[in-house]
Amino acid sequence: MWGMKMKAKIYFVVFILVGVIIGCTKKNSATAMDDTLYIVDTYQILLLCEPGTAETEYIELLAKLKGNGGEVKAVIERFNEIGESIEIKNAVGVAYIRLREYDKAQGILETALGEAQTEEQQACILTNLAAINSLTGFHEEAYDFLVLAEQKKIDNPIKQLVLESNLPRAGLEQSDSIVRDIAEVKTLLKKERQLLGSNQFIGIYNYTTLGLACFEDDQYKKSKEYMNMAIELNEALYQYKFVAAERYRMLAEINMNYKDDVKKAFECINNAIERLEGWEEQEHPDLIQLYLSRGRMYYAMDQEKEAMKDCEIALARCKPMHDLTANSYLNIGWLDYEKRRDIPAAENLMKAYYIWNELEITEFQDLIRETLETIYHRSEKSDVISFEEWFQDLLNEVKQDFL
């Protein structure tokens, strides 16, 4: 997890800085190549299978997977109408990854992997399963999937380079040599230029990895440089809003680690929100995450009212039983707790506890329980009933809000 070097506040949820950086070292005047079979996502480049049946419509639908949530949902509906081939199942799995519905994506992709008939299909599906594992925090498992994918024999040199490029990014989570990683990524960037004549969408991804690696190696200026070049390359070649927004969010997180760049950090996160607001569906997790990220930034700067406002915006857009909903309740509850607004703090923290308990997510449960115990001891209830009784009463009360 990338922590706040400038200032840290314990317990408020710090979101993991993830994403991809895109760019090149010189102004890129090349024409963008057809990237229909590839989607630059947060951790990996997602892979679509080569077309089989219904080739024309299949390709047209794949292109729409880079659209907003509404467009992606329409693609799923159409794919469900036209068939259940391996390439279509893989594409539907990718669509659900784009919607951040990981359980659905995983189920479909695992089925497709069991039915895959070619190594190219297997490599695509394994890559996409790796993305799900990365996005849900299982980085070692993701790396293992990517190793298997890279071992498959594929005739397409572009797709092969993608497979090679996905590995270093996943490996950063457990790397023992950042210097080696940086050198490897630079080699991959050179390969892309040799193959395509310039850095294109793979360069978007590899400059991302390079930017992340440089930050881990305390090469702050280089990290920012690669991040900015990444944004510029996307604007020059693709203009993908979701790609730009995530990169601005990452640049905001990097700037927040350095006191002199806090103003730039807020400019970046505001730019990220502006890219998605009005284009993406309001309830899309990527947009909600941006508001939670900005809320965390406001919190770090002791701007409690602004932090609360962003968390409440996020909460209003969340589905009732979702990880982001619990995150929102936790952040709001913690803000209340710090201001000694104990009644709403207890209710919001318990709502987060209840949702995560239902989702079988345990990461913050001990923290919430400890905080609730503190609230209990500074209340009159501590003289009347035990903490366990108070805790269970509050949990039962909160449950009613979700029935």
C-alpha positions in Angstrom: 0.0 0.0 0.0 1.3 3.4 -0.8 1.3 5.4 2.4 1.2 9.1 3.0 4.8 10.2 3.4 3.7 13.8 4.1 1.2 13.1 6.8 -0.6 10.0 8.1 -3.8 9.7 10.1 -4.4 6.2 11.6 -7.7 4.4 10.8 -9.2 6.6 8.1 -9.3 4.3 5.0 -6.3 4.9 2.8 -7.1 3.7 -0.7 -4.4 1.7 -2.5 -2.8 3.7 -5.2 -3.2 1.5 -8.3 -3.4 2.1 -11.9 -1.5 2.4 -15.1 0.6 5.2 -16.5 0.8 6.0 -20.2 3.3 8.0 -22.1 6.5 8.3 -24.0 9.7 10.2 -23.7 9.0 12.4 -26.8 5.9 13.9 -28.3 4.2 11.1 -30.1 2.8 12.1 -33.5 2.0 8.5 -34.6 -1.5 7.3 -35.5 -3.0 5.1 -32.9 -3.1 1.4 -33.9 -6.2 -0.7 -33.6 -6.4 -1.7 -30.0 -9.8 -3.4 -30.1 -8.5 -6.6 -28.6 -6.9 -4.8 -25.7 -8.1 -2.7 -22.7 -5.6 -0.9 -20.5 -7.0 -1.5 -17.0 -5.9 -0.8 -13.5 -3.4 -3.6 -13.0 -3.2 -5.5 -16.3 -3.9 -5.0 -20.0 -7.1 -7.1 -20.4 -7.2 -9.4 -23.4 -10.0 -10.2 -25.9 -9.8 -13.4 -28.0 -9.3 -13.4 -31.7 -12.7 -13.4 -33.5 -14.3 -16.7 -34.4 -18.0 -16.7 -35.4 -20.0 -13.6 -36.1 -16.7 -11.8 -36.7 -18.0 -8.3 -37.8 -20.4 -7.8 -35.0 -18.0 -9.4 -32.4 -15.4 -6.8 -33.3 -17.9 -3.9 -33.2 -19.1 -5.0 -29.8 -15.5 -5.3 -28.4 -14.8 -1.7 -29.3 -17.8 -0.6 -27.1 -16.2 -2.3 -24.1 -14.1 0.9 -23.7 -17.3 2.9 -23.3 -19.2 3.9 -20.1 -21.1 1.6 -17.9 -24.3 1.8 -19.9 -22.6 0.9 -23.1 -20.8 -2.0 -21.5 -24.1 -3.3 -20.1 -25.6 -3.1 -23.6 -22.7 -5.1 -24.9 -23.3 -7.9 -22.4 -27.0 -8.0 -23.4 -26.1 -8.4 -27.0 -23.4 -11.0 -26.4 -25.9 -13.0 -24.4 -28.2 -13.0 -27.5 -25.8 -14.0 -30.2 -24.0 -17.0 -28.7 -21.8 -18.7 -26.1 -18.5 -19.2 -27.9 -15.3 -19.1 -25.9 -14.4 -15.7 -27.3 -17.8 -14.3 -26.3 -17.7 -15.7 -22.8 -14.2 -14.2 -22.4 -15.5 -10.8 -23.6 -18.5 -10.9 -21.2 -16.1 -11.7 -18.4 -14.0 -8.6 -19.4 -17.2 -6.6 -19.6 -18.0 -7.5 -15.9 -14.4 -6.5 -15.0 -15.1 -3.1 -16.5 -18.2 -2.8 -14.4 -16.2 -4.0 -11.3 -18.6 -6.9 -10.8 -15.8 -9.4 -10.1 -17.8 -12.4 -8.9 -19.8 -12.5 -12.1 -16.6 -12.0 -14.2 -14.7 -14.8 -12.4 -17.5 -17.3 -12.7 -17.8 -16.7 -16.5 -14.1 -16.7 -17.1 -13.5 -19.9 -15.1 -16.1 -21.7 -17.2 -14.5 -20.3 -20.4 -11.1 -21.5 -19.3 -12.3 -25.0 -18.8 -13.8 -25.0 -22.3 -10.9 -23.1 -24.1 -9.6 -24.9 -27.2 -6.5 -22.9 -28.1 -3.6 -21.5 -26.2 -4.5 -18.0 -27.4 -7.8 -18.3 -25.7 -6.2 -19.7 -22.6 -3.7 -16.9 -22.4 -6.5 -14.3 -22.7 -8.7 -15.8 -20.0 -5.8 -16.4 -17.6 -4.8 -12.8 -18.0 -8.2 -11.6 -17.2 -8.5 -13.9 -14.2 -5.2 -12.4 -13.0 -6.7 -8.9 -13.3 -9.6 -9.9 -11.0 -7.1 -11.3 -8.4 -5.1 -8.1 -8.6 -8.1 -5.9 -8.2 -9.3 -7.8 -5.2 -5.9 -7.8 -3.5 -4.6 -11.3 -4.3 -1.4 -10.2 -6.0 0.6 -13.4 -5.6 -2.3 -15.4 -7.2 -2.5 -12.8 -10.0 1.2 -13.2 -10.7 0.9 -17.0 -10.9 -2.0 -16.6 -13.5 0.2 -14.2 -15.6 3.1 -16.6 -15.5 0.9 -19.3 -16.9 -0.5 -17.0 -19.5 2.9 -15.9 -20.7 3.9 -19.5 -21.2 1.2 -20.1 -23.8 2.3 -20.2 -27.5 0.8 -17.3 -29.4 1.5 -16.3 -33.0 0.4 -12.6 -32.5 3.6 -10.7 -31.6 1.6 -7.7 -30.2 -0.4 -10.0 -27.8 2.8 -11.7 -26.9 4.4 -8.4 -25.9 1.3 -7.7 -23.8 1.8 -10.9 -21.9 5.4 -10.1 -21.3 4.5 -6.5 -20.2 1.8 -7.6 -17.7 4.3 -9.5 -15.6 6.5 -6.7 -14.2 3.6 -4.7 -13.1 2.2 -7.6 -11.1 5.6 -8.4 -9.8 6.0 -4.9 -8.2 3.8 -6.0 -5.4 6.5 -8.4 -4.2 9.6 -7.2 -6.0 13.1 -7.6 -4.4 14.8 -5.4 -7.0 13.1 -2.3 -8.2 16.3 -1.4 -10.2 16.0 -4.6 -12.2 12.3 -4.0 -12.7 12.9 -0.5 -14.2 15.5 -1.9 -16.6 13.1 -4.7 -17.7 10.3 -2.2 -18.4 12.5 0.1 -20.4 13.4 -3.0 -22.5 9.7 -3.7 -23.1 9.2 0.0 -24.1 12.0 -0.4 -26.7 10.4 -3.6 -28.0 7.1 -1.9 -28.6 8.8 0.9 -30.5 10.6 -1.7 -32.7 7.4 -3.6 -33.3 4.9 -0.7 -33.8 7.2 2.2 -34.7 6.2 4.1 -31.6 4.9 3.6 -28.1 1.1 2.9 -28.2 -1.3 1.3 -25.8 1.3 -1.1 -24.5 3.5 1.9 -23.8 0.6 3.4 -21.9 0.8 0.4 -19.6 4.6 0.0 -19.4 5.1 3.7 -18.6 2.6 3.1 -15.9 4.7 0.3 -14.4 7.8 2.5 -14.9 6.2 5.4 -13.0 5.1 3.1 -10.2 8.6 1.6 -10.0 10.3 4.9 -9.9 8.1 6.1 -7.1 8.9 3.0 -5.1 12.6 3.7 -5.8 12.1 7.3 -4.5 12.7 8.8 -7.9 9.9 11.2 -7.4 10.5 13.6 -10.3 10.9 10.7 -12.7 7.7 9.1 -11.4 5.7 12.3 -12.0 7.3 12.8 -15.4 6.2 9.3 -16.5 2.7 9.9 -15.1 2.3 13.1 -17.0 3.6 11.7 -20.2 1.2 8.8 -19.8 -1.7 11.2 -19.7 -0.4 13.1 -22.7 -0.1 9.9 -24.8 -3.6 8.9 -24.0 -4.8 12.3 -25.1 -2.7 12.2 -28.3 -3.8 8.7 -29.4 -6.9 7.5 -27.7 -8.7 10.0 -25.5 -10.1 7.3 -23.2 -11.8 9.0 -20.3 -11.5 6.1 -17.9 -7.8 5.8 -18.7 -7.2 9.5 -18.1 -9.3 9.6 -14.9 -7.4 6.8 -13.3 -4.0 8.2 -14.2 -5.0 11.6 -12.8 -6.0 9.9 -9.6 -2.7 8.2 -9.3 -0.8 11.4 -10.0 -2.9 13.0 -7.2 -1.9 10.3 -4.8 1.8 10.7 -5.7 1.6 14.5 -5.3 -0.1 14.1 -1.9 3.0 12.3 -0.6 5.0 15.6 -0.9 4.0 18.7 1.0 4.9 21.2 -1.7 2.7 19.4 -4.3 -0.6 19.3 -2.4 -2.2 21.9 -4.6 -1.2 19.9 -7.6 -2.7 16.8 -6.0 -6.1 18.4 -5.7 -5.9 19.7 -9.3 -5.3 16.1 -10.4 -8.1 14.5 -8.5 -10.5 17.2 -9.6 -9.5 16.6 -13.1 -10.1 12.9 -12.7 -13.6 13.5 -11.4 -14.4 15.9 -14.2 -13.3 13.3 -16.7 -15.9 10.8 -15.5 -18.7 13.0 -14.1 -21.3 13.3 -16.8 -19.8 10.5 -18.9 -19.8 7.5 -16.6 -22.8 6.2 -14.8 -23.0 7.9 -11.3 -23.1 4.5 -9.5 -20.0 3.1 -11.3 -17.4 2.1 -8.7 -14.6 3.9 -10.5 -16.4 7.3 -10.1 -17.4 6.5 -6.5 -13.8 5.6 -5.7 -12.6 9.0 -7.0 -14.9 10.8 -4.5 -13.6 8.6 -1.7 -10.1 9.3 -2.7 -10.6 13.0 -2.7 -12.3 12.7 0.7 -9.3 11.0 2.1 -7.1 13.8 0.7 -9.3 16.4 2.4 -9.1 14.5 5.6 -5.3 14.5 5.4 -5.5 18.3 5.2 -7.8 18.6 8.2 -10.7 19.7 6.0 -13.3 17.7 7.7 -16.4 19.3 6.1 -15.1 18.7 2.6 -14.1 15.2 3.5 -17.5 14.4 4.8 -19.2 15.9 1.8 -17.3 13.6 -0.6 -17.9 10.5 1.5 -21.6 11.3 1.6 -21.6 11.8 -2.2 -20.0 8.4 -2.5 -22.4 6.7 -0.1 -25.5 8.1 -1.9 -24.3 6.5 -5.2 -23.3 3.1 -3.7 -25.3 -0.1 -3.9 -26.7 -1.1 -0.5 -24.5 -4.1 0.1 -21.1 -3.3 -1.5 -17.5 -3.0 -0.4 -17.5 0.7 -1.3 -20.7 1.3 0.7 -18.9 -0.1 3.8 -15.9 2.0 3.0 -18.1 5.1 2.9 -19.8 4.3 6.2 -16.4 3.6 7.8 -15.0 7.0 6.6 -18.1 8.9 7.7 -18.2 7.1 11.0 -14.5 7.8 11.6 -15.0 11.5 10.9 -17.9 11.5 13.4 -15.8 9.7 15.9 -13.0 12.2 15.7 -15.5 15.0 16.4 -16.9 13.0 19.3 -20.3 12.7 17.5 -20.6 9.3 19.2 -24.2 8.3 18.3 -23.9 8.8 14.5 -20.3 7.5 14.7 -21.4 4.2 16.3 -24.3 3.8 13.8 -22.1 4.4 10.7 -19.3 2.2 12.0 -21.6 -0.6 12.7 -23.2 -0.3 9.3 -19.7 -0.8 7.8 -19.2 -3.7 10.1 -22.5 -5.3 9.1 -21.9 -5.0 5.4 -18.4 -6.4 5.5 -19.6 -9.2 7.8 -22.2 -10.1 5.1 -19.6 -9.9 2.4 -17.1 -12.0 4.5 -14.5 -9.2 4.4 -12.5 -9.0 7.6 -9.8 -6.4 7.0 -11.3 -3.7 9.1 -13.6 -5.6 11.5 -11.2 -5.6 14.5 -10.6 -1.8 14.0 -14.3 -1.1 14.0 -14.9 -3.2 17.1 -12.1 -1.5 19.0 -13.4 1.9 18.0 -17.0 1.0 19.0 -15.7 -0.2 22.4 -14.1 3.2 22.9 -17.4 4.9 22.1 -19.2 2.5 24.5 -16.9 3.3 27.4 -17.5 7.0 27.1 -21.2 6.6 27.0 -23.7 6.2 29.8 -24.5 2.6 28.6 -21.2 1.4 30.0 -22.8 1.7 33.5 -25.9 -0.3 32.5 -25.0 -3.2 30.1 -21.9 -5.0 29.0 -20.0 -4.1 25.8 -21.1 -7.3 24.2 -24.7 -6.7 24.9 -24.4 -3.1 23.7 -22.6 -4.2 20.6 -25.2 -6.9 19.7 -28.1 -4.4 20.3 -26.5 -1.9 18.0 -25.8 -4.6 15.3 -29.5 -5.8 15.5 -30.7 -2.2 15.2 -28.5 -1.6 12.1 -29.6 -4.8 10.4 -33.1 -3.4 10.2 -31.9 -0.6 7.8 -30.8 -3.3 5.3 -33.9 -5.5 5.4 
